[in-house]
Amino acid sequence: MDLTVDIGSLKLKNPVMTASGTFGYGEEYAEFVDLNMLGAVVVKGISLEPMQGNPSPRICETACGMLNAIGLQNVGLKRFLKDKLPYLKNLDTKIVVNILGKNIREYVRLSKSLDDAGVDAIELNVSCPNVKKGGIAFGTNKKILAKLITKVKQSVSNATVIVKLSPNVSNIPDFAKTAEDSGSDAISLINTIPGMAIDIETRRPKLANIIGGLSGPAIKPIALRMVWEASGAVKIPVIGVGGIVNADDAIEFMLAGATAIQVGTGNFPNPRATSDIIEGIQLYLKRKSIHDIKKVIGSINRLVL
């Protein structure tokens, strides 16, 4: 059976990717998963300079999920290119680098450097605050988002550009269309949803940062709805993210219109989640006598309409 899918000019051997921030730089999971099996490895977000992140505690469990306030801790571009990328380039899978910046210039510098280094794709984290616009997140202002994507696309020659959309907007199809019109090759959604938790004994927030990003199965229905809405608004590929822990979840997202999916929080309780999902998708296709995974993508739309 054919599990290959296309994300722009990027051909994945299967639709299962990792989600940024949950899989380290890939090598950390090598003892649990054959990384060469995956459609793509998406590394944790990279900034121009190293970032220490927020103080501890930075993670806490919630009902059907978790809150994290890691604060985008990472080794920075220079060390990533020197110490992390060489290992990844020896893998027989696609390498996607998630990037973040305080302004458009930083995104452009990161994109050009990574494109020159030969990464397969760049995923823009547009949930970061634009310091020049008073802290407005790139992903919640269509004009700023359009300008960011246009400038990044102009700076790369080969890498596929994916925009990871924020769920914190009133109309996700509008932002998906903005990304498409600005030249993005694909979109991924959703990012985490802001939330908090309180320890009733100490009467203190469970996170030092107070607010963190909610992820895991708790947000899956929201993510699924947004993927369905976005995929109906654009022609570029949509990558589904949010609460995917097994093959059934992955297939739901693909039926809703996702060309590929990313596994995030599910990697923590089950480090083999990605490989288990690939096997589960194969079993589903066999059971349904479907020989090409692309026939699954968006088929809910045909049934609904």
C-alpha positions in Angstrom: 0.0 0.0 0.0 1.1 3.5 -0.7 1.7 5.7 2.4 3.5 8.5 0.7 2.1 12.1 0.9 3.3 15.4 -0.5 3.8 18.5 1.6 4.6 21.1 -1.2 7.6 19.7 -3.0 8.4 17.5 0.0 7.6 13.8 -0.4 7.2 12.0 2.9 7.3 8.2 3.0 4.3 8.2 5.4 2.2 11.0 7.0 3.6 10.6 10.5 5.7 13.4 11.8 6.9 14.5 15.3 5.7 17.7 16.8 8.2 20.4 17.7 9.2 20.6 21.4 8.2 17.0 22.2 10.9 15.0 20.4 14.1 16.9 21.3 16.4 17.1 18.4 15.5 13.6 17.3 18.5 11.7 18.7 17.0 11.6 22.1 14.4 9.1 20.9 16.6 6.9 18.8 16.7 4.1 21.4 12.9 3.9 21.3 12.0 4.5 17.6 13.7 3.8 14.3 13.8 7.4 13.2 14.2 6.2 9.6 10.6 4.9 9.7 9.1 8.3 10.2 7.7 10.6 7.6 9.6 13.5 9.1 11.4 14.5 12.3 10.4 18.0 13.5 13.0 19.3 16.0 12.3 21.7 18.9 12.1 25.4 18.1 15.4 27.1 17.2 16.2 30.7 17.8 19.2 32.8 16.7 20.8 32.8 20.1 20.5 30.1 22.8 17.5 30.4 25.2 17.4 29.2 28.8 13.6 29.1 29.0 11.4 29.7 32.0 12.2 28.8 35.6 10.9 25.5 37.1 8.4 24.1 37.6 7.7 24.2 33.9 5.4 21.1 33.3 2.4 19.7 35.1 -0.2 17.1 34.2 -3.8 18.0 33.6 -6.9 15.9 32.9 -6.2 14.3 29.5 -3.2 16.4 28.8 -0.4 18.6 30.2 0.6 22.2 30.6 4.0 23.3 29.7 5.8 26.6 30.1 9.3 25.5 28.9 9.8 29.0 27.4 11.3 27.8 24.1 14.5 26.6 25.6 17.0 25.7 22.9 20.7 25.5 21.9 20.5 28.3 19.3 21.2 28.3 15.6 25.0 28.0 15.7 25.1 25.0 18.0 22.2 23.3 16.2 24.1 23.5 12.9 27.3 22.3 14.5 26.2 19.6 17.0 22.6 18.5 16.1 22.1 18.8 12.3 25.0 16.4 11.3 23.3 13.5 13.1 19.9 14.3 11.5 21.3 14.5 8.0 22.5 10.9 8.3 18.9 9.7 8.7 16.7 8.4 5.9 13.9 10.8 6.7 12.9 14.4 6.2 14.2 17.0 8.6 11.9 19.9 9.6 13.3 22.7 11.8 10.8 24.8 13.7 12.0 28.4 14.2 11.1 31.4 16.3 12.1 35.0 16.4 11.3 38.4 18.0 11.1 40.1 14.6 10.9 39.4 10.9 14.6 39.9 10.5 15.4 37.1 12.9 13.0 34.7 11.1 14.7 35.6 7.8 18.2 35.0 9.1 17.2 31.7 10.6 15.4 30.5 7.4 18.3 31.5 5.1 20.9 29.8 7.3 18.9 26.6 7.6 18.0 26.5 3.9 21.7 27.0 3.1 22.5 24.1 5.5 20.2 21.8 3.5 17.3 21.2 5.8 14.2 19.8 4.1 11.6 22.2 5.6 11.2 25.1 7.9 8.2 25.4 10.2 7.5 29.0 11.4 6.3 29.2 15.0 4.1 32.3 14.6 2.8 32.3 18.2 5.9 34.3 19.2 5.4 38.0 20.2 6.6 40.6 17.7 8.6 43.0 20.0 8.3 45.8 17.4 4.6 45.6 17.4 4.1 45.8 21.2 4.1 42.1 21.8 1.4 41.2 19.3 1.9 37.6 18.2 2.7 37.2 14.5 0.0 34.5 14.2 -2.8 36.7 15.4 -2.4 39.6 13.0 -3.0 38.8 9.3 -1.0 41.7 8.0 2.0 40.9 10.1 1.7 37.2 9.3 1.5 37.9 5.6 4.6 40.1 5.7 6.5 37.5 7.7 5.7 34.6 5.3 6.5 36.7 2.2 9.9 37.7 3.6 10.8 34.2 4.6 9.8 32.7 1.3 12.0 35.3 -0.5 14.9 34.2 1.7 14.9 30.5 0.9 15.6 28.6 -2.3 14.9 24.9 -1.6 13.4 24.4 1.8 9.6 23.9 2.1 8.0 26.5 4.3 5.3 25.4 6.8 3.4 27.9 9.0 2.3 26.6 12.3 -0.9 28.6 13.0 -2.0 29.8 16.4 -5.4 28.5 17.7 -5.9 31.9 19.5 -7.8 33.5 16.6 -11.5 34.0 15.9 -11.5 32.7 12.4 -8.9 30.0 11.5 -9.9 29.7 7.8 -9.0 33.4 7.4 -5.5 32.9 8.8 -5.0 29.7 6.8 -6.0 31.6 3.6 -3.6 34.4 4.5 -0.8 31.9 4.9 -1.6 30.4 1.5 -1.9 33.7 -0.3 1.4 34.8 1.2 3.2 31.8 -0.4 3.3 29.3 2.4 3.8 25.7 1.1 1.7 24.2 3.9 0.2 25.0 7.3 0.3 23.0 10.5 -2.2 23.5 13.3 -2.8 23.8 16.1 -0.3 25.1 18.6 -1.0 24.8 22.3 -3.9 26.6 24.0 -3.1 28.9 27.0 -4.2 27.5 30.3 -3.2 27.3 34.0 -3.4 25.0 37.1 -3.4 25.8 40.8 -2.2 23.7 43.7 -5.1 24.0 46.2 -2.9 23.0 49.2 -0.2 25.7 48.6 -2.7 28.0 46.8 0.0 28.7 44.3 0.1 28.2 40.5 1.6 24.8 39.5 3.7 26.5 36.9 6.3 29.1 37.8 5.3 31.0 34.8 1.6 30.7 36.0 0.3 30.3 32.4 1.4 27.5 30.1 0.4 25.8 26.9 -2.3 23.0 27.1 -1.6 20.0 24.9 -2.7 16.4 24.7 -6.0 14.6 24.1 -7.9 17.4 25.9 -7.4 19.7 22.9 -8.0 17.1 20.2 -11.6 18.1 19.4 -10.6 21.7 19.0 -7.7 20.8 16.8 -9.8 18.5 14.7 -12.4 21.2 14.2 -9.8 23.8 13.2 -8.1 21.3 10.8 -11.4 20.6 9.1 -12.2 24.3 8.8 -8.7 25.2 7.5 -8.5 22.4 5.0 -11.8 23.6 3.5 -10.4 27.1 3.0 -7.1 26.3 1.3 -5.6 24.1 -1.4 -2.1 23.8 0.2 -1.5 20.8 2.5 -2.7 20.9 6.1 -0.7 19.1 8.9 -2.9 18.2 11.9 -1.5 18.6 15.4 -3.2 18.3 18.8 -3.9 15.3 21.0 -2.9 12.6 18.5 -1.8 9.5 20.6 -2.8 6.6 18.4 -3.7 5.6 14.8 -7.4 6.2 15.3 -6.6 9.8 16.2 -4.3 10.2 13.2 -6.9 8.8 10.8 -9.6 11.2 12.2 -7.4 14.1 11.3 -6.7 12.8 7.9 -10.4 12.2 7.2 -10.9 15.8 8.3 -8.5 17.0 5.7 -5.0 16.7 7.1 -2.4 15.5 4.6 -0.1 14.6 7.4 -0.1 14.6 11.2 2.3 15.4 14.0 2.6 13.5 17.3 3.5 15.6 20.3 2.4 15.0 23.9 1.7 11.4 23.0 5.5 10.8 22.8 5.9 11.3 26.6 3.8 8.4 27.9 4.6 6.3 24.9 8.0 7.0 23.3 7.0 4.5 20.5 3.8 6.4 19.7 5.0 7.4 16.2 5.9 4.0 15.1 2.8 2.5 16.6 0.7 5.0 14.7 2.4 4.1 11.4 1.6 0.4 12.0 -2.0 1.3 13.0 -2.5 3.2 9.8 -1.3 0.3 7.8 -3.7 -2.0 9.5 -6.6 0.4 9.0 -5.9 0.6 5.3 -5.7 -3.1 5.0 -8.9 -3.6 6.9 -10.7 -1.1 4.6 -9.0 -2.4 1.4 -7.6 1.1 0.7 -4.3 0.9 -1.2 -3.4 4.6 -1.2 -3.5 6.8 2.0 -4.3 9.8 -0.2 -7.8 8.4 -0.7 -8.4 8.9 3.1 -7.4 12.6 3.1 -10.5 14.8 3.4 -13.0 12.1 2.7 -15.2 13.3 5.5 -15.8 16.4 3.4 -17.3 14.2 0.6 -19.5 12.4 3.1 -20.7 15.6 4.8 -21.3 17.6 1.6 
